[in-house]
Amino acid sequence: MNKISASNSKSVAGTDLNHLIIDAIQDIKGKNIVKLDLRSLQDAPADYFIICEGDSSTQIKAISENIGKKINEKTGVKPYHTEGMDGAKWVLVDFFDTIVHVFYPETRAFYEIEELWGDAKFTQYENV
């Protein structure tokens, strides 16, 4: 786990943050983007999961770094932490209320995050 920032000095509304995250993913051509709204589920670890994939470890790292950079530039908020950058088969970027999962396609299929949280409200985004 690589700790980026222990605290965020500003608060950003979930929908605004999620929109910026999705834009940052699309900037780097992330694919198969899905947002899971977990707010109605008991014991959910966050309000939202945003899940996407990249075609290579280089792209996965670039997507993850772009998310942190864009959110920080636009809002002054940094991720609480990020993990998985070393192997870059599954990188997690944590903003407390929103957790972003950037997967290699085979890793995403293996862990089936969407199926684990199948009761969540799903929103799919087009590949750009």
C-alpha positions in Angstrom: 0.0 0.0 0.0 1.3 3.4 -1.0 -0.1 6.1 1.2 -0.6 9.3 -0.8 -2.4 11.6 1.7 -3.6 10.9 5.3 -6.3 13.5 5.1 -8.2 15.6 2.6 -8.5 19.2 3.4 -11.6 19.7 1.2 -14.8 17.8 0.7 -16.2 17.2 -2.7 -19.8 16.0 -3.3 -19.9 12.3 -4.4 -21.5 12.9 -7.8 -19.0 15.7 -8.7 -16.1 13.5 -7.6 -17.4 10.5 -9.5 -17.9 12.6 -12.7 -14.2 13.8 -12.5 -13.0 10.3 -11.9 -14.9 9.0 -14.9 -13.5 11.8 -17.0 -10.0 11.0 -15.8 -10.4 7.3 -16.8 -11.7 8.3 -20.2 -8.8 10.7 -20.7 -6.5 7.6 -20.7 -8.9 5.5 -22.8 -9.9 3.2 -19.9 -12.5 0.7 -20.9 -15.7 -1.0 -19.6 -16.4 1.7 -17.0 -19.1 0.9 -14.5 -20.2 2.8 -11.4 -21.8 0.9 -8.6 -24.0 2.9 -6.2 -23.7 1.0 -2.9 -25.5 3.6 -0.7 -28.6 1.4 -0.3 -26.6 -1.7 0.7 -26.0 -2.5 4.3 -22.3 -2.9 5.4 -21.0 -1.5 2.1 -17.4 -0.3 2.4 -18.1 2.9 0.4 -20.9 4.8 -1.2 -19.6 4.1 -4.7 -17.3 1.8 -6.6 -16.0 2.8 -10.0 -14.6 -0.1 -11.9 -12.7 0.0 -15.2 -9.9 -1.8 -17.1 -6.8 -1.1 -19.1 -5.1 -3.1 -21.7 -1.6 -3.1 -20.1 0.1 -2.5 -16.8 1.4 0.8 -18.2 -2.1 2.0 -19.1 -3.5 0.8 -15.7 -0.8 2.9 -13.9 -1.5 5.9 -16.2 -5.2 5.7 -15.5 -4.7 5.5 -11.7 -2.2 8.3 -11.7 -4.4 10.5 -13.9 -7.3 10.0 -11.5 -5.3 11.3 -8.6 -3.8 14.1 -10.6 -7.1 15.4 -12.1 -9.0 15.2 -8.8 -6.2 17.1 -7.0 -6.0 19.8 -9.7 -9.7 20.3 -9.9 -10.6 20.0 -6.2 -7.4 20.0 -4.1 -8.4 16.6 -2.8 -5.9 13.7 -2.9 -6.7 10.0 -2.6 -6.5 8.6 0.9 -4.4 5.8 -0.4 -3.6 3.8 -3.5 -2.4 0.2 -3.7 -1.4 -2.2 -6.4 0.9 0.0 -8.5 3.8 -2.4 -8.4 2.2 -5.2 -10.4 -0.6 -3.0 -11.9 -3.0 -5.9 -12.5 -5.5 -4.3 -10.0 -4.9 -0.8 -8.7 -7.2 0.6 -6.0 -7.6 4.3 -5.6 -9.4 5.2 -2.4 -11.3 8.5 -1.9 -13.2 7.2 1.2 -16.8 7.5 -0.2 -15.7 6.4 -3.7 -13.3 3.6 -4.3 -11.9 3.2 -7.8 -10.8 -0.3 -9.1 -8.6 -0.2 -12.2 -8.2 -3.8 -13.5 -6.4 -5.8 -16.1 -9.2 -7.6 -17.9 -8.3 -11.1 -16.7 -7.9 -9.9 -13.2 -11.3 -8.2 -13.3 -13.0 -11.4 -14.6 -11.3 -13.5 -11.9 -12.4 -11.3 -8.9 -15.9 -10.6 -10.2 -16.4 -7.4 -8.1 -19.6 -6.5 -10.0 -21.1 -9.9 -9.1 -20.1 -9.6 -5.5 -22.0 -6.3 -5.3 -24.8 -7.4 -7.7 -27.5 -5.7 -5.6 -26.0 -2.3 -6.3 -27.4 0.2 -8.8 -25.2 -0.1 -11.9 -24.3 2.7 -14.4 -22.3 1.8 -17.4 -20.3 4.3 -19.5 -19.4 4.1 -23.1 -15.8 3.5 -24.2 -14.3 6.6 -25.7 
